[in-house]
Amino acid sequence: MLVFEKNLDELKKELLSKLRDITHNTLSKTDWVIVKCNELNMNPADKYGPIVGYRQKVRDWCNEMESKINNSKTKEELYSLDITPPKEESYATNSKTQT
């Protein structure tokens, strides 16, 4: 049986794809805020500040992780990266049912 080991660039590409999927899925949970505010011509930060702050935190985390992945020199460095998104902040007062 032949076993082909992935090279560093292939692993980076895979991990970047996974990171983007995680980021997309994380942000999609609060996309409704942006859509709603856009439809009502509102600034999302005015009514949904904690959600807007969390979304920025997720984007910052994603950018930081992309840099770490791209700058990794070894497979071990890649394997040591934890691509778990930031914890959701409590924004219970800003629920979907709010108008």
Phi and psi in degrees as a GROMACS rama.xvg file:
@    title "Ramachandran Plot"
@    xaxis  label "Phi"
@    yaxis  label "Psi"
@TYPE xy
-89.553  136.183  LEU-2
-122.217  122.28  VAL-3
-106.162  122.143  PHE-4
-88.6187  138.629  GLU-5
-74.7372  142.808  LYS-6
-84.9502  173.209  ASN-7
-57.5414  -43.7697  LEU-8
-65.6115  -37.6506  ASP-9
-65.5577  -41.3884  GLU-10
-65.1795  -40.0368  LEU-11
-61.2707  -45.8241  LYS-12
-60.0318  -43.7895  LYS-13
-61.9547  -46.646  GLU-14
-67.7742  -37.7201  LEU-15
-64.1509  -39.2606  LEU-16
-64.1919  -44.2064  SER-17
-62.3421  -42.8048  LYS-18
-59.9538  -44.7236  LEU-19
-65.1045  -38.7197  ARG-20
-63.4068  -44.9152  ASP-21
-62.0587  -44.0889  ILE-22
-63.4337  -45.6105  THR-23
-58.5177  -49.1093  HIS-24
-63.4024  -37.1251  ASN-25
-67.7703  -46.6594  THR-26
-70.9031  -30.9919  LEU-27
-62.5024  -23.9636  SER-28
-64.7194  -23.7458  LYS-29
-119.261  12.2706  THR-30
-59.4363  -30.4856  ASP-31
-55.9305  -32.51  TRP-32
-64.8254  -45.4979  VAL-33
-65.8829  -43.87  ILE-34
-62.0516  -48.7501  VAL-35
-58.5565  -48.2125  LYS-36
-65.5408  -36.0577  CYS-37
-64.5378  -43.7862  ASN-38
-63.6894  -34.5585  GLU-39
-97.0741  6.31154  LEU-40
55.1798  46.8855  ASN-41
-113.222  155.563  MET-42
-84.4647  117.46  ASN-43
-55.6898  -33.1818  PRO-44
-66.9185  -24.529  ALA-45
-65.4062  -41.9534  ASP-46
-108.844  -23.7859  LYS-47
-126.293  42.18  TYR-48
-51.2284  -47.699  GLY-49
-61.7419  -36.5161  PRO-50
-69.0002  -44.2378  ILE-51
-60.5565  -41.5332  VAL-52
-62.933  -42.2268  GLY-53
-64.4415  -42.5429  TYR-54
-60.8327  -40.396  ARG-55
-65.7259  -39.6812  GLN-56
-60.1496  -40.6152  LYS-57
-66.202  -43.9663  VAL-58
-64.6455  -40.6877  ARG-59
-62.3426  -43.4956  ASP-60
-60.0686  -44.7129  TRP-61
-61.3043  -45.4103  CYS-62
-61.0612  -41.9791  ASN-63
-63.6347  -43.6213  GLU-64
-66.8923  -38.5604  MET-65
-58.6983  -44.1317  GLU-66
-62.7766  -44.3741  SER-67
-62.6196  -40.9819  LYS-68
-64.697  -50.2325  ILE-69
-63.6532  -30.2208  ASN-70
-90.9734  -2.14563  ASN-71
-65.9596  135.673  SER-72
-102.365  -15.6769  LYS-73
-136.729  161.941  THR-74
-64.3936  -35.6443  LYS-75
-60.8469  -39.9682  GLU-76
-61.0788  -43.7177  GLU-77
-62.6355  -46.0026  LEU-78
-64.3377  -24.1067  TYR-79
-82.8305  -10.2547  SER-80
-76.458  136.354  LEU-81
-103.878  109.97  ASP-82
-101.051  53.082  ILE-83
-94.9485  125.254  THR-84
-66.3708  161.841  PRO-85
-57.9157  150.26  PRO-86
-66.0198  145.418  LYS-87
-66.9581  137.108  GLU-88
-81.9814  158.5  GLU-89
-76.3413  114.092  SER-90
-132.856  43.5713  TYR-91
-60.9449  -28.3008  ALA-92
-74.8614  -10.0954  THR-93
-115.396  67.1124  ASN-94
-87.3463  168.387  SER-95
-62.1716  -26.6068  LYS-96
-78.472  -9.11683  THR-97
-73.8636  142.196  GLN-98
